[in-house]
Amino acid sequence: MTFDPKTLSQSWPLPSNPRPIVTFGAGSIVGDAHFPAYRKAGLPVAGLYDPDLAKAKALAEKWGVAAYASVEEAAGVDGAIFDLATPPAAHRAVLETLPEGAGVLIQKPMGADLTAATEILDICRRRHLKAAVNFQLRFAPMMLALKDAIAKGWLGEVVDFDAWLALDTPWSLWAFLKGLPRIEITMHSIHYLDLIRQLLGDPQGVHAKSIGHPSHEMAQTRTSAILDYGDRVRCALSINHDHRFGRKHQACEFRISGTEGAAYLQLGVNLNYPEGEPDILEIYPKGGDGWVSVPLEGKWFPDAFVGRMANLQRFVAGEDHELVSSVEDGWLTMALVEAAYQSSADPATPIAGRP
């Protein structure tokens, strides 16, 4: 059988009868990704709330939606799906205000640490919320296609996963990050750890080191990590957000190798952010004799946000039987993040001195 890249699935089916979306938060991610994605897919947005009412009104006016004066008013929209584009510390208070049994999408991370994630999980269980975490990278067209290619056997057994980032990330765009004790893994590489969990399953453990940079005060912006999958699978991440020496040798890419094929991906949104560059997926398929470019039907930003919300809406309506990245599964990603920070804080294996 000849590999045909056009047969790979790249999108998630839309809900038959989409519910109105109420968003909490008016940060840049809402205007840059959430609202463009929902409009592109025809998913209705009822309105938004932000404690900075002027900011909320400005964004609401731009998109032609309501600006609510309080959390309670926003939570009172009948039949809504609630979209929490809020900082980690704000999640719990909003979740306690939502109607019991509501459908809700919680911005990653699922709390600042595993303790907070456990509290959020408990709230969702107690209030019977149909809650998912916004690990939308799983829904990027290139990642849906990669997952489909692996499921169809075009790579054979996956035995190597490399993530390599050398970027100049403009951390100043996210003012709320300044002063936080955990940044790089919790706010960025968590996407990659979550995706790896989906593709490879849960690792046995992790070795990690995450550090800052002398040129700024952000807690961490550089991470090296090895995920332990035993003696058959090698998984490594090298993340550097402080490579400020021009575009020529910057990179944001994954290399996935199997026993019979391989895949290469470029995550374009992170290059020259926020303008971004194209996403790329190339596959060397089983039985092939070269790399095949997969024509992509969209990008991580904003298209992955369509699939993420579509799955939640379809699950609430009973059209999907699985809620991808549910809070139950999201907690396991948070546990991996916690283990990575613990590993980073622990001393490395000492090297023997000269005898």
C-alpha distance (Angstrom), angle and dihedral (degrees) to the residues before:
residue distance angle dihedral
M1 . . .
T2 3.80 . .
F3 3.79 119.3 .
D4 3.81 112.1 -112.7
P5 3.82 111.9 -171.5
K6 3.81 91.1 -162.4
T7 3.81 90.5 68.7
L8 3.81 93.1 64.2
S9 3.80 115.9 106.9
Q10 3.82 112.7 -117.5
S11 3.80 105.5 166.7
W12 3.79 142.8 50.6
P13 3.82 120.5 -124.8
L14 3.79 114.8 -105.2
P15 3.81 123.4 -120.7
S16 3.81 115.4 -93.6
N17 3.80 93.0 -132.9
P18 3.81 108.9 20.4
R19 3.77 117.6 -152.0
P20 3.81 123.8 -135.6
I21 3.81 114.5 -89.2
V22 3.79 122.4 -135.8
T23 3.79 114.0 -165.1
F24 3.80 126.4 -156.2
G25 3.80 111.1 -153.7
A26 3.80 133.9 37.3
G27 3.80 100.2 -146.5
S28 3.79 126.0 135.3
I29 3.82 93.3 -89.2
V30 3.82 89.9 64.1
G31 3.79 94.9 54.3
D32 3.81 94.4 36.5
A33 3.81 100.4 45.2
H34 3.83 119.3 -3.5
F35 3.80 100.0 53.8
P36 3.84 96.4 36.8
A37 3.80 89.3 51.3
Y38 3.79 94.8 48.0
R39 3.80 92.8 47.1
K40 3.81 91.7 47.8
A41 3.81 90.4 53.1
G42 3.79 95.9 42.0
L43 3.81 93.1 -115.1
P44 3.82 107.8 151.9
V45 3.81 119.9 -122.4
A46 3.81 113.4 -155.8
G47 3.79 97.0 -172.7
L48 3.77 148.8 -67.7
Y49 3.78 143.0 -110.3
D50 3.79 130.2 -148.9
P51 3.82 128.1 165.7
D52 3.81 85.7 -126.8
L53 3.79 94.2 72.6
A54 3.81 94.8 -173.9
K55 3.80 89.9 54.0
A56 3.80 90.7 47.4
K57 3.80 92.7 49.8
A58 3.79 92.6 49.3
L59 3.81 92.9 52.5
A60 3.80 92.6 41.4
E61 3.81 91.5 52.3
K62 3.79 91.1 49.7
W63 3.80 91.5 54.4
G64 3.79 98.7 34.4
V65 3.80 96.8 -117.6
A66 3.80 135.4 123.1
A67 3.80 123.9 -85.1
Y68 3.80 110.8 -145.8
A69 3.79 121.7 -146.2
S70 3.82 96.7 -143.7
V71 3.78 144.4 15.8
E72 3.80 88.7 -110.1
E73 3.81 93.1 54.7
A74 3.81 91.4 49.7
A75 3.81 91.9 46.4
G76 3.78 90.4 51.4
V77 3.81 96.2 66.8
D78 3.79 104.2 121.3
G79 3.80 117.5 -116.2
A80 3.80 94.5 -3.4
I81 3.77 130.7 153.5
F82 3.81 107.2 -133.6
D83 3.80 119.9 -135.9
L84 3.82 113.6 -162.3
A85 3.81 107.5 -158.9
T86 3.79 88.1 166.2
P87 3.82 135.4 128.0
P88 3.82 114.0 -93.5
A89 3.81 94.2 -103.5
A90 3.81 91.4 57.8
H91 3.81 98.6 53.2
R92 3.81 99.3 85.4
A93 3.81 97.4 52.3
V94 3.80 92.2 50.6
L95 3.81 93.3 45.9
E96 3.80 90.6 53.5
T97 3.80 89.7 54.9
L98 3.81 99.0 49.9
P99 3.82 120.9 97.5
E100 3.81 115.2 -90.6
G101 3.78 112.3 -93.5
A102 3.82 94.0 17.3
G103 3.78 123.6 151.4
V104 3.79 111.0 -114.1
L105 3.79 138.5 176.3
I106 3.81 112.9 -152.7
Q107 3.79 119.3 -155.4
K108 3.77 114.5 -121.0
P109 2.93 133.0 -75.9
M110 3.78 99.1 58.1
G111 3.80 90.4 -136.7
A112 3.77 131.1 -35.1
D113 3.82 93.6 -76.2
L114 3.80 141.8 -5.9
T115 3.81 92.8 -79.7
A116 3.80 90.4 56.5
A117 3.81 90.8 43.7
T118 3.80 89.6 54.2
E119 3.81 90.5 51.4
I120 3.81 90.0 50.7
L121 3.81 90.6 48.4
D122 3.81 89.8 51.3
I123 3.83 91.7 50.4
C124 3.81 91.6 50.1
R125 3.80 91.7 48.5
R126 3.81 94.1 46.0
R127 3.80 93.6 47.3
H128 3.84 93.7 40.0
L129 3.81 91.2 -125.6
K130 3.79 116.8 174.8
A131 3.77 90.4 -134.0
A132 3.79 133.0 174.5
V133 3.80 131.8 177.7
N134 3.80 118.1 -122.1
F135 3.81 96.8 -114.5
Q136 3.79 87.7 145.6
L137 3.83 96.1 163.7
R138 3.81 86.4 85.3
F139 3.82 87.0 65.0
A140 3.82 98.6 47.9
P141 3.83 109.0 122.0
M142 3.81 91.7 -119.1
M143 3.81 91.7 51.3
L144 3.80 94.7 47.0
A145 3.81 87.6 50.6
L146 3.81 91.8 47.5
K147 3.80 91.7 49.9
D148 3.80 90.3 48.9
A149 3.81 91.6 49.1
I150 3.81 90.8 51.6
A151 3.82 91.9 46.6
K152 3.81 90.3 51.4
G153 3.81 90.8 52.7
W154 3.81 99.0 -114.1
L155 3.83 92.0 135.2
G156 3.78 98.3 35.8
E157 3.79 112.7 -142.8
V158 3.81 111.5 -8.3
V159 3.80 108.3 -123.1
D160 3.83 104.6 158.7
F161 3.81 133.0 44.9
D162 3.81 121.4 177.0
A163 3.80 126.0 179.4
W164 3.80 114.5 -170.4
L165 3.81 122.9 -179.2
A166 3.80 126.2 172.4
L167 3.80 105.3 166.9
D168 3.78 146.5 145.6
T169 3.80 99.8 -127.5
P170 3.85 115.7 -169.5
W171 3.80 97.2 -134.5
S172 3.80 89.8 172.1
L173 3.81 88.5 77.6
W174 3.80 89.0 74.1
A175 3.79 105.5 55.8
F176 3.81 93.4 175.8
L177 3.81 90.0 67.5
K178 3.79 94.4 67.4
G179 3.78 110.3 104.4
L180 3.80 95.7 13.9
P181 3.82 112.7 133.3
R182 3.80 93.9 -140.0
I183 3.78 123.0 43.0
E184 3.80 123.1 135.6
I185 3.80 102.5 49.6
T186 3.81 96.1 29.1
M187 3.80 96.9 46.4
H188 3.82 103.6 28.6
S189 3.78 120.9 9.1
I190 3.80 89.2 45.1
H191 3.83 84.9 83.9
Y192 3.80 90.9 59.2
L193 3.80 94.1 44.1
D194 3.80 89.7 50.8
L195 3.80 92.5 48.9
I196 3.80 91.6 48.0
R197 3.81 89.4 52.1
Q198 3.80 89.1 54.2
L199 3.82 93.4 49.5
L200 3.81 101.6 36.6
G201 3.80 104.7 19.8
D202 3.78 126.4 -124.2
P203 3.82 115.9 -28.5
Q204 3.78 122.6 -130.3
G205 3.79 90.8 -124.0
V206 3.78 145.3 -36.3
H207 3.79 139.3 -117.5
A208 3.80 111.9 -156.2
K209 3.78 145.4 161.6
S210 3.82 120.8 -169.6
I211 3.80 121.7 -178.8
G212 3.81 142.1 163.9
H213 3.79 129.0 -122.5
P214 3.82 131.1 -107.6
S215 3.82 92.0 -123.0
H216 3.82 97.2 66.3
E217 3.80 144.9 18.8
M218 3.81 100.8 -114.6
A219 3.79 109.5 128.2
Q220 3.80 96.8 -126.8
T221 3.79 133.0 -1.4
R222 3.83 101.6 153.1
T223 3.79 125.8 62.8
S224 3.78 137.6 174.3
A225 3.79 117.6 -171.6
I226 3.79 140.6 170.3
L227 3.80 119.4 -162.4
D228 3.79 113.3 -150.5
Y229 3.81 112.5 -132.1
G230 3.78 95.5 157.7
D231 3.78 125.7 -106.0
R232 3.82 99.7 -39.2
V233 3.82 105.6 54.2
R234 3.82 126.6 50.2
C235 3.79 117.5 -160.6
A236 3.81 124.2 177.5
L237 3.81 136.8 165.8
S238 3.81 126.9 -161.7
I239 3.81 110.8 -174.6
N240 3.83 123.7 179.4
H241 3.82 118.8 167.7
D242 3.81 92.8 175.4
H243 3.81 102.3 68.6
R244 3.83 95.6 125.6
F245 3.77 101.8 164.8
G246 3.78 103.4 105.0
R247 3.78 133.5 -73.9
K248 3.82 97.3 -80.1
H249 3.81 98.4 89.5
Q250 3.78 100.0 21.3
A251 3.79 116.8 117.5
C252 3.78 143.3 -177.0
E253 3.76 107.8 -179.6
F254 3.78 148.2 133.1
R255 3.79 126.5 -145.8
I256 3.80 115.7 -163.3
S257 3.79 118.6 -175.5
G258 3.78 127.7 -169.5
T259 3.76 133.7 -175.3
E260 3.82 90.4 -96.7
G261 3.81 107.4 18.8
A262 3.77 145.4 7.2
A263 3.80 143.9 -143.0
Y264 3.80 135.0 -145.5
L265 3.81 122.9 -161.4
Q266 3.79 134.0 -175.6
L267 3.80 115.9 -159.4
G268 3.77 96.3 -150.4
V269 3.79 100.4 -176.6
N270 3.81 91.5 72.7
L271 3.80 93.6 54.5
N272 3.80 112.3 87.3
Y273 3.81 89.3 -6.0
P274 3.00 130.8 -128.1
E275 3.83 93.3 20.2
G276 3.79 91.0 46.7
E277 3.78 132.8 -175.4
P278 3.82 132.2 -109.1
D279 3.77 120.7 -66.9
I280 3.80 113.2 -121.2
L281 3.80 132.2 -156.8
E282 3.78 121.1 179.7
I283 3.80 124.6 172.4
Y284 3.79 131.3 -162.8
P285 3.81 96.6 -157.1
K286 3.77 129.6 -151.1
G287 3.79 108.3 -86.4
G288 3.79 92.2 13.8
D289 3.79 128.9 123.3
G290 3.81 101.1 -145.5
W291 3.77 148.8 4.9
V292 3.80 118.0 -61.5
S293 3.81 120.8 -156.4
V294 3.80 114.4 -135.0
P295 3.84 111.6 -141.9
L296 3.80 103.0 -129.9
E297 3.81 122.0 -141.0
G298 3.79 94.9 -153.1
K299 3.79 146.1 -18.3
W300 3.79 137.7 -93.6
F301 3.84 88.1 -105.6
P302 2.98 114.5 75.1
D303 3.82 105.0 -9.7
A304 3.80 97.0 63.8
F305 3.80 88.5 59.9
V306 3.81 88.7 60.4
G307 3.79 93.2 57.3
R308 3.79 93.0 42.7
M309 3.81 93.0 54.8
A310 3.82 93.0 38.3
N311 3.81 92.2 57.4
L312 3.81 91.6 49.7
Q313 3.80 92.7 47.9
R314 3.80 92.2 46.8
F315 3.82 91.4 48.0
V316 3.81 92.0 51.5
A317 3.82 88.9 49.3
G318 3.82 93.0 47.3
E319 3.83 93.6 -113.4
D320 3.83 93.6 113.9
H321 3.79 120.2 47.6
E322 3.82 94.6 -160.5
L323 3.79 127.0 57.1
V324 3.80 102.6 -149.9
S325 3.82 113.9 -139.7
S326 3.78 92.4 7.4
V327 3.80 116.2 -179.5
E328 3.81 87.1 -99.5
D329 3.80 90.8 58.2
G330 3.80 93.2 35.3
W331 3.79 89.1 58.8
L332 3.82 88.5 61.3
T333 3.80 90.5 54.6
M334 3.80 88.2 50.4
A335 3.81 88.8 50.9
L336 3.82 88.8 55.2
V337 3.82 90.2 49.1
E338 3.81 90.1 50.1
A339 3.80 91.2 50.3
A340 3.81 90.3 50.3
Y341 3.80 91.7 54.1
Q342 3.78 91.1 45.8
S343 3.80 89.5 51.6
S344 3.81 90.0 48.6
A345 3.81 90.8 53.2
D346 3.80 95.3 46.3
P347 3.81 120.6 85.0
A348 3.78 117.1 -99.3
T349 3.80 122.2 -116.6
P350 3.83 104.9 -74.1
I351 3.76 119.7 -120.2
A352 3.79 117.4 -125.7
G353 3.78 115.6 -108.4
R354 3.77 125.0 -125.2
P355 3.86 110.0 -72.4
